[in-house]
Amino acid sequence: MFSDFTVTDRWTKKQVHCVYQAMIVAIATRHADAVDIKFLVDGRRVWVALPHPAWVEYKKRTGKIITDSLAQEIAGHYLKTALEAGEGVGREMYSLTVEETLAHLDAVVAEMQAQPA
């Protein structure tokens, strides 16, 4: 759903093309307790950082794990809603809280369940 998508930027009303590119454990690259997910937004690099404690909290609440593909969907959903809301135009990095991560996870799961089989 969110590996390759188009969204309308709130301020410019321009269609913006977003493509998932990579996932990196941020401990190794910037000494952060997060997973950084990279998208190209009209060719510009944009990172969405999901905090590691979200994996622990989700497991505690549901008994399920956040897979790599689900993490990518969470980050893409967040990026789509941020661009639609006009948040951080031109930003290179977005950092989510645990609660924001889990809220976007819930939204992604709801959208997946709403799609016909």
For each residue, the residues with C-beta under 8 A, 3 or more apart:
1: 5 73 76 77 108 111 112
2: 5 18 20 72 73 75 76 77 79 80 108
3: 19 20 72 73 76
4: 17 18 19 20
5: 1 2 17 18 76 80
6: 15 16 17 18
7: 15 16 18 79 80 83 84
8: 13 14 15 16 83 84
9: 12 13 14 15 16 83 84 86 89
10: 13 83 84 85 86
11: 86 89
12: 9
13: 8 9 10
14: 8 9
15: 6 7 8 9
16: 6 7 8 9 41 42 83
17: 4 5 6 41 42
18: 2 4 5 6 7 39 40 41 46 76 79 80 83
19: 3 4 39 40
20: 2 3 4 37 38 39 72 75 76
21: 38 39 40 45
22: 37 38
23: 35 36 37 38 68 71 72
24: 28 29 35 36 37 38
25: 28 29 35 36
26: 29 30 31 32 33 34 35 36 49
27: 31 32 33 34
28: 24 25
29: 24 25 26 36
30: 26 36
31: 26 27
32: 26 27 36 49
33: 26 27 51 52 53
34: 26 27 49 50 51 52 95
35: 23 24 25 26 49 50 52 71
36: 23 24 25 26 29 30 32 47 48 49
37: 20 22 23 24 47 48 49 50 71 72 75 76
38: 20 21 22 23 24 45 46 47
39: 18 19 20 21 45 46 47 48 75 76 79
40: 18 19 21 43 44 45 46
41: 16 17 18 44 45 46 79 83
42: 16 17
43: 40
44: 40 41 92
45: 21 38 39 40 41 92
46: 18 38 39 40 41 79 91 92 93 94
47: 36 37 38 39 92 93 94
48: 36 37 39 75 76 78 79 93 94 96
49: 26 32 34 35 36 37 93 94 95 96
50: 34 35 37 54 71 74 75 96 101
51: 33 34 54 95 96 97 98 101
52: 33 34 35 55 56
53: 33 56 57 98
54: 50 51 57 58 66 96 98 101 102 105
55: 52 58 59 65 66
56: 52 53 59 60
57: 53 54 60 61 98 102
58: 54 55 61 62 64 65 66 102 105
59: 55 56 62 63 64 65
60: 56 57
61: 57 58 102
62: 58 59
63: 59
64: 58 59
65: 55 58 59
66: 54 55 58 70 71 74 105
67: 70 71
68: 23 71 72
69: 72 73
70: 66 67 73 74 105 108
71: 23 35 37 50 66 67 68 74 75
72: 2 3 20 23 37 68 69 75 76
73: 1 2 3 69 70 76 77 108 112
74: 50 66 70 71 77 78 101 104 105 108
75: 2 20 37 39 48 50 71 72 78 79 104
76: 1 2 3 5 18 20 37 39 48 72 73 79 80
77: 1 2 73 74 80 81 104 107 108 111
78: 48 74 75 81 82 94 96 100 104
79: 2 7 18 39 41 46 48 75 76 82 83 94
80: 2 5 7 18 76 77 83 84
81: 77 78 84 85 104
82: 78 79 85 87 88 94
83: 7 8 9 10 16 18 41 79 80 86 87
84: 7 8 9 10 80 81
85: 10 81 82
86: 9 10 11 83 89
87: 82 83
88: 82 91 94
89: 9 11 86
90:
91: 46 88 94
92: 44 45 46 47
93: 46 47 48 49
94: 46 47 48 49 78 79 82 88 91
95: 34 49 51
96: 48 49 50 51 54 78 100 101 104
97: 51 100 101
98: 51 53 54 57 101 102
99: 102 103
100: 78 96 97 103 104
101: 50 51 54 74 96 97 98 104 105
102: 54 57 58 61 98 99 105 106
103: 99 100 106 107
104: 74 75 77 78 81 96 100 101 107 108
105: 54 58 66 70 74 101 102 108 109
106: 102 103 109 110
107: 77 103 104 110 111
108: 1 2 70 73 74 77 104 105 111 112
109: 105 106 112 113
110: 106 107 113 114
111: 1 77 107 108 114 115
112: 1 73 108 109 115
113: 109 110
114: 110 111
115: 111 112
116:
117:
